[in-house]
Amino acid sequence: MRCTIEHVIGALALVGASQASLQVIPGATWTSVNTGKHIQAHGAGVVEVSGTYYMIGEDKTNGSPFQNVNCYSSTNLVEWKFENALLSVSANGGDLGPNRVVERPKVIYNDKTHKYVMYLHIDDASYKEAKVGVATSDTVCGKYQYRGSFRPLGQQSRDMGLFRDDDGKGFLLTEDRPNGLRIDALSDDYLNVTKSVYLWSESIEAPAVWKKDGYYFMFGSRLTGWSTNDNVYSYAKSLAGPWSPWALFADKDSHTYNSQTNFILPFGNSAIYMGDRWHSDNLATSTYIWLPLEISGTTIHMTNRDAWIPDVKAKTWSAAPSSSKYEGESAALSKGAKAVSCSGCSGGKGVGWVGGPQDGSVSFSGVHSDVSTRTTVKVVFANGDAAQRFATVKVNGKSQSVGFLSTVDGQKTGSSILNCDLVAGSGNQITFEGLDGGYGPDIDYISVPSK
C-alpha cells in the first residue's frame, strides 16, 4: 500500500494541536508520497503559489540523456507529491529528442502574459551547442509548450538560472564559457533576451540570485565538472553592479558540504540553499542538500546540519530535536531476515534479507516519542545494488512505500527519510518488509526524534 496525499492530510489532522516535527535531512533518499520512489527533480527551481511549493527539476532515472522535466508539490517542504512531467523526450528528435541534454529548468511567472515561463539549458551530448530553451504554460505544473532555443545575445549559455525582481522584470543568469558569468535582461514577455546587464570575467556556473533588504546576492559554483568545490557568493545594490569580490558561504574546504548550488528559496527573513549532491557514476542516485542560510548584513554563512525543521507557516526554521537510535540487529527479525556483517554499519552489523522470497521483516518495538506528532525518522541502510531498493514500512499499522538509493557510489551507508505519525510514549512499532516480492535494504539503524 502506497502513501497518498490524502493519507498525509488525514495524518496531520490526527495529531491535532501537536506541532509536526517533519525534518529536512540533506543527502537522504527523499521518497515521493505518491510514487514510493526517490524524487527525480535535479538541478531544480522552486515556485511558491498560494502556499504550495512546486519543485521543478530533471529526471535522471536513466542517467544523463533527457527524459523528463518533473514537477512535485508540497505544502511543508518535506513531503513531496509527484504532479506531472512538464516536458518529456520526443521521438521526433529536435532539442527534446533522445540523447539530448536538457538541464536546470527554472520557472517564473509573467504578470503581463499570465504565463509561466521556463528556461532550460539545451545542448547536445558533447556540450557544443550551449543554448537556452524556452517553454510556457498556463499553470505551474501543467504541460508546457516548447518554443525553441537560441544563444542569448549570440553568446554561449550552459548552467543557467532565472530571477524575477520585485518590479516584475525578469533576468537570465547564464554561464558563458568564453567570457564569464552573465546577467541578461529578459523581454517584457520573458521569451527573449534584450541586453546584457552585467558580466563577470570569472568562470562561475550554477548561478542563483536572492534579493534581501535592497541587496542582490549572486551564488554560484566554480567549474570542476561533476566534482564539488567551495561555492561562492557576491553582492551588490544593483544587478548592474558594482559587485563585491566573491566569498565563501560554507566552511572552507567543505566543498559546500559536497554539493553544488541550484536555487536559493527566499524564506521569511532568510533563505534556503538548495543544492545537488551529484553522483556522476549513477546520476539517478544524486541527492539534495538543502540548508538554511544565516545572514548578518551582507555576510552569509551556511552551517552543515544532519537535519533541520522548516516551519512554512511562520517562514522560520529550527534545529532538529534530539533523537534515539535503535539498532537493526537488536530488533525482532522474522522469516528470512537475519543479522549480517556490514563494514559501514555501526558496530559492523546490519540486518539483511529483508523481503525477498522468504518475506523477511524487521520490527522495532518500544519506539519512544515524547509527544504525539508527525515526524521524520531517519533510516540508515546499505544497498549494494546499482538500482534503488524499496520496502513496505508499517508504522503503528499504517503502511507506506519507502525508497532506498544505491550506496555503491563511494558510500558505505546511506540514509532515507520515513515521514510518519508517532504517539506519545513507548508504544510505537515500526516494521520493515519487502515490496512486491523484492528485497529491501540492509538496515543499520533507525534514528527517532524525541518530539
C-alpha positions, 0 to 999 in steps of 0.5 A: 500500500502506497502513501497518498496525499490524502493519507498525509492530510488525514495524518496531520489532522490526527495529531491535532494541536501537536506541532509536526516535527517533519525534518529536512535531512540533506543527502537522504533518499527523499521518497515521493508520497505518491510514487514510493520512489526517490524524487527525480527533480535535479538541478531544480527551481522552486515556485511558491503559489498560494502556499504550495511549493512546486519543485521543478527539476530533471529526471535522471532515472536513466542517467544523463540523456533527457527524459523528463522535466518533473514537477512535485508539490508540497505544502511543508517542504518535506513531503513531496507529491509527484504532479506531472512531467512538464516536458518529456523526450520526443521521438521526433528528435529536435532539442527534446529528442533522445540523447539530448541534454536538457538541464536546470529548468527554472520557472517564473511567472509573467504578470503581463502574459499570465504565463509561466515561463521556463528556461532550460539549458539545451545542448547536445551530448558533447556540450557544443551547442550551449543554448537556452530553451524556452517553454510556457504554460498556463499553470505551474505544473501543467504541460508546457509548450516548447518554443525553441532555443537560441544563444542569448545575445549570440553568446554561449549559455550552459548552467543557467538560472532565472530571477524575477525582481520585485518590479516584475522584470525578469533576468537570465543568469547564464554561464558563458564559457568564453567570457564569464558569468552573465546577467541578461535582461529578459523581454517584457514577455520573458521569451527573449533576451534584450541586453546584457546587464552585467558580466563577470570575467570569472568562470562561475556556473550554477548561478542563483540570485536572492534579493534581501533588504535592497541587496542582490546576492549572486551564488554560484559554483566554480567549474570542476565538472561533476566534482564539488568545490567551495561555492561562492557568493557576491553582492551588490545594490544593483544587478548592474553592479558594482559587485563585491569580490566573491566569498565563501558561504560554507566552511572552507574546504567543505566543498559546500558540504559536497554539493553544488548550488541550484536555487536559493528559496527566499524564506521569511527573513532568510533563505534556503540553499538548495543544492545537488549532491551529484553522483556522476557514476549513477546520476539517478542516485544524486541527492539534495542538500538543502540548508538554511542560510544565516545572514548578518548584513551582507555576510552569509554563512551556511552551517552543515546540519544532519537535519533541520525543521522548516516551519512554512507557516511562520517562514522560520526554521529550527534545529532538529530535536534530539533523537534515539537510535535503535539498532537493526540487529537488536530488533525482532527479525522474522522469516528470512531476515537475519543479522549480517556483517556490514563494514559501514554499519555501526558496530559492523552489523546490519540486518539483511534479507529483508523481503525477498522470497522468504518475506523477511521483516524487521520490527522495532518495538518500544519506539519512544516519542515524547509527544504525539506528532508527525515526524521524520525518522531517519533510516540508515541502510546499505544497498549494494545494488546499482538500482534503488531498493524499496520496502513496505514500512508499517508504522503503528499499522499504517503502511507506506512505500519507502525508497532506498538509493544505491550506496555503491557510489563511494558510500558505505551507508546511506540514509532515507527519510520515513515521514510518519505519525508517532504517539506519545510514549513507548508504544510505537512499532515500526516494521520493515518488509519487502515490496512486491516480492523484492528485497529491501535494504540492509538496515543499520539503524533507525534514528527517532526524534524525541518530539 
